[in-house]
Amino acid sequence: MATMEPEKTTLLNAFTWVLYEKFTPAFASVDKLVNKRAITEAQPGQPVECWVEVAFEHDSKRYRFKRLCRAYNNGGIEHSKSELYPYVAGDDGRWTLSQQLPEDIIGRILPETLYQYFFFDGERIERIVRYDKKAEIAEATKELC
């Protein structure tokens, strides 16, 4: 059985969807999250789940974020609102659901105004380095200080 390597854009969309619920322009539709064949083969009302998990370490703490959405075949394809679950590893290595809002944790580590400078589509890099973006970049980086 052959395994497939994910494309760079797929990984980019996985990171940005989990952390910010955003996509690249090439993948701008939530309808593409869940395989349409899986939805059409599901029993009416039975959810087909889609999720992405990202784990990382920041300031000696380990985090894991899981974003989940469900699609349903109710005579037409319907999608639920996505849910974001933040987990933190304790000193014993066990993962527990954080009591902090996930947006607060993410905002402290990499604010939404900056994610586009860390996660970007290589084919569109010229938009980031344009001279007229200089002030926007300077303003966004103030949040890290």
C-alpha positions as a Markdown table, in Angstrom:
| # | Residue | x | y | z |
|---|---|---|---|---|
| 1 | Met | 0.0 | 0.0 | 0.0 |
| 2 | Ala | 1.5 | 3.3 | -1.0 |
| 3 | Thr | 1.3 | 6.3 | 1.2 |
| 4 | Met | 0.8 | 9.8 | -0.1 |
| 5 | Glu | 2.9 | 12.8 | 1.0 |
| 6 | Pro | 0.7 | 15.8 | 1.7 |
| 7 | Glu | 1.2 | 18.8 | -0.5 |
| 8 | Lys | 2.7 | 21.9 | 1.1 |
| 9 | Thr | -0.5 | 23.8 | 0.5 |
| 10 | Thr | -2.5 | 21.0 | 2.2 |
| 11 | Leu | -0.2 | 21.4 | 5.3 |
| 12 | Leu | -0.6 | 25.2 | 5.2 |
| 13 | Asn | -4.3 | 24.9 | 5.1 |
| 14 | Ala | -4.3 | 22.3 | 8.0 |
| 15 | Phe | -2.3 | 24.7 | 10.2 |
| 16 | Thr | -4.3 | 27.8 | 9.4 |
| 17 | Trp | -7.6 | 26.0 | 9.7 |
| 18 | Val | -6.8 | 24.5 | 13.1 |
| 19 | Leu | -5.4 | 27.7 | 14.6 |
| 20 | Tyr | -7.4 | 30.5 | 12.8 |
| 21 | Glu | -10.2 | 28.8 | 10.9 |
| 22 | Lys | -8.8 | 30.3 | 7.7 |
| 23 | Phe | -7.8 | 28.9 | 4.3 |
| 24 | Thr | -5.6 | 29.9 | 1.4 |
| 25 | Pro | -7.4 | 31.4 | -1.6 |
| 26 | Ala | -7.0 | 28.2 | -3.5 |
| 27 | Phe | -9.0 | 26.4 | -0.7 |
| 28 | Ala | -11.6 | 28.9 | 0.3 |
| 29 | Ser | -14.6 | 26.6 | 0.8 |
| 30 | Val | -15.6 | 24.7 | 3.9 |
| 31 | Asp | -17.4 | 22.4 | 1.4 |
| 32 | Lys | -14.1 | 20.9 | 0.5 |
| 33 | Leu | -13.3 | 19.8 | 4.1 |
| 34 | Val | -15.2 | 16.5 | 4.1 |
| 35 | Asn | -15.1 | 14.1 | 1.2 |
| 36 | Lys | -18.3 | 14.3 | -0.7 |
| 37 | Arg | -18.4 | 10.6 | -1.5 |
| 38 | Ala | -18.2 | 9.8 | 2.3 |
| 39 | Ile | -21.1 | 12.2 | 2.9 |
| 40 | Thr | -23.3 | 10.8 | 0.2 |
| 41 | Glu | -22.7 | 7.3 | 1.4 |
| 42 | Ala | -23.5 | 8.2 | 5.0 |
| 43 | Gln | -26.9 | 7.4 | 6.4 |
| 44 | Pro | -29.3 | 10.4 | 6.6 |
| 45 | Gly | -28.4 | 12.4 | 9.7 |
| 46 | Gln | -25.3 | 10.4 | 10.5 |
| 47 | Pro | -22.3 | 12.7 | 10.9 |
| 48 | Val | -19.1 | 12.4 | 8.8 |
| 49 | Glu | -16.3 | 13.9 | 10.9 |
| 50 | Cys | -13.3 | 15.8 | 9.7 |
| 51 | Trp | -10.6 | 17.0 | 12.0 |
| 52 | Val | -7.0 | 18.2 | 12.1 |
| 53 | Glu | -4.7 | 18.2 | 15.1 |
| 54 | Val | -1.6 | 20.3 | 15.5 |
| 55 | Ala | 0.9 | 19.8 | 18.4 |
| 56 | Phe | 3.7 | 22.1 | 19.3 |
| 57 | Glu | 5.9 | 23.4 | 22.1 |
| 58 | His | 6.0 | 27.1 | 23.2 |
| 59 | Asp | 7.9 | 28.4 | 26.3 |
| 60 | Ser | 8.5 | 24.9 | 27.6 |
| 61 | Lys | 4.8 | 24.0 | 27.4 |
| 62 | Arg | 3.3 | 21.5 | 25.0 |
| 63 | Tyr | 0.1 | 22.3 | 23.3 |
| 64 | Arg | -2.2 | 20.3 | 21.0 |
| 65 | Phe | -5.1 | 21.9 | 19.2 |
| 66 | Lys | -7.8 | 19.9 | 17.5 |
| 67 | Arg | -10.4 | 21.5 | 15.2 |
| 68 | Leu | -13.4 | 19.3 | 14.2 |
| 69 | Cys | -16.3 | 19.7 | 11.9 |
| 70 | Arg | -19.1 | 17.4 | 10.8 |
| 71 | Ala | -21.0 | 17.1 | 7.6 |
| 72 | Tyr | -24.4 | 15.5 | 7.2 |
| 73 | Asn | -26.4 | 14.2 | 4.3 |
| 74 | Asn | -29.9 | 15.4 | 5.0 |
| 75 | Gly | -31.2 | 15.4 | 1.5 |
| 76 | Gly | -28.4 | 17.9 | 0.8 |
| 77 | Ile | -25.0 | 18.4 | 2.3 |
| 78 | Glu | -24.9 | 20.4 | 5.6 |
| 79 | His | -21.9 | 21.3 | 7.6 |
| 80 | Ser | -21.8 | 22.0 | 11.3 |
| 81 | Lys | -19.8 | 24.9 | 12.8 |
| 82 | Ser | -16.3 | 23.8 | 13.6 |
| 83 | Glu | -15.2 | 23.2 | 17.2 |
| 84 | Leu | -11.7 | 23.9 | 18.6 |
| 85 | Tyr | -10.3 | 22.0 | 21.5 |
| 86 | Pro | -7.1 | 23.1 | 23.2 |
| 87 | Tyr | -5.1 | 20.6 | 25.1 |
| 88 | Val | -2.1 | 21.2 | 27.3 |
| 89 | Ala | 0.4 | 18.5 | 28.5 |
| 90 | Gly | 1.0 | 18.4 | 32.2 |
| 91 | Asp | 4.3 | 17.6 | 33.9 |
| 92 | Asp | 3.4 | 14.0 | 33.9 |
| 93 | Gly | 2.9 | 14.0 | 30.1 |
| 94 | Arg | -0.9 | 13.6 | 30.2 |
| 95 | Trp | -3.0 | 15.8 | 27.9 |
| 96 | Thr | -5.8 | 17.7 | 29.5 |
| 97 | Leu | -8.4 | 20.1 | 28.0 |
| 98 | Ser | -7.2 | 23.6 | 28.8 |
| 99 | Gln | -9.6 | 25.9 | 30.7 |
| 100 | Gln | -8.3 | 28.9 | 28.8 |
| 101 | Leu | -10.1 | 30.0 | 25.6 |
| 102 | Pro | -8.2 | 28.5 | 22.6 |
| 103 | Glu | -8.2 | 31.9 | 20.9 |
| 104 | Asp | -6.4 | 33.5 | 23.9 |
| 105 | Ile | -3.7 | 30.8 | 23.9 |
| 106 | Ile | -3.1 | 31.1 | 20.2 |
| 107 | Gly | -3.3 | 34.9 | 20.3 |
| 108 | Arg | -0.5 | 35.0 | 22.9 |
| 109 | Ile | 1.7 | 32.7 | 20.9 |
| 110 | Leu | 1.0 | 33.9 | 17.3 |
| 111 | Pro | -1.6 | 36.6 | 16.9 |
| 112 | Glu | -4.0 | 36.3 | 14.0 |
| 113 | Thr | -2.6 | 39.5 | 12.5 |
| 114 | Leu | 0.7 | 37.8 | 12.1 |
| 115 | Tyr | -0.2 | 34.3 | 10.9 |
| 116 | Gln | 0.0 | 35.3 | 7.3 |
| 117 | Tyr | 3.7 | 36.1 | 7.7 |
| 118 | Phe | 4.5 | 32.7 | 9.2 |
| 119 | Phe | 2.1 | 30.6 | 7.1 |
| 120 | Phe | 2.0 | 31.6 | 3.5 |
| 121 | Asp | 1.6 | 30.0 | 0.1 |
| 122 | Gly | 5.1 | 30.2 | -1.6 |
| 123 | Glu | 3.5 | 31.0 | -4.9 |
| 124 | Arg | 2.1 | 34.2 | -3.4 |
| 125 | Ile | 5.2 | 35.4 | -1.5 |
| 126 | Glu | 5.5 | 38.5 | -3.6 |
| 127 | Arg | 2.4 | 39.9 | -1.8 |
| 128 | Ile | 4.1 | 39.7 | 1.5 |
| 129 | Val | 7.4 | 41.4 | 0.6 |
| 130 | Arg | 5.9 | 44.3 | -1.4 |
| 131 | Tyr | 7.2 | 47.7 | -0.3 |
| 132 | Asp | 3.6 | 49.0 | 0.4 |
| 133 | Lys | 3.2 | 46.2 | 3.0 |
| 134 | Lys | 6.0 | 47.6 | 5.2 |
| 135 | Ala | 3.8 | 49.6 | 7.5 |
| 136 | Glu | 1.3 | 46.7 | 7.9 |
| 137 | Ile | 4.1 | 44.3 | 8.8 |
| 138 | Ala | 5.6 | 46.8 | 11.3 |
| 139 | Glu | 2.2 | 47.3 | 13.0 |
| 140 | Ala | 1.5 | 43.5 | 13.2 |
| 141 | Thr | 4.9 | 42.7 | 14.7 |
| 142 | Lys | 4.3 | 45.2 | 17.6 |
| 143 | Glu | 1.9 | 42.6 | 19.0 |
| 144 | Leu | 4.8 | 40.2 | 19.6 |
| 145 | Cys | 6.7 | 42.6 | 21.8 |
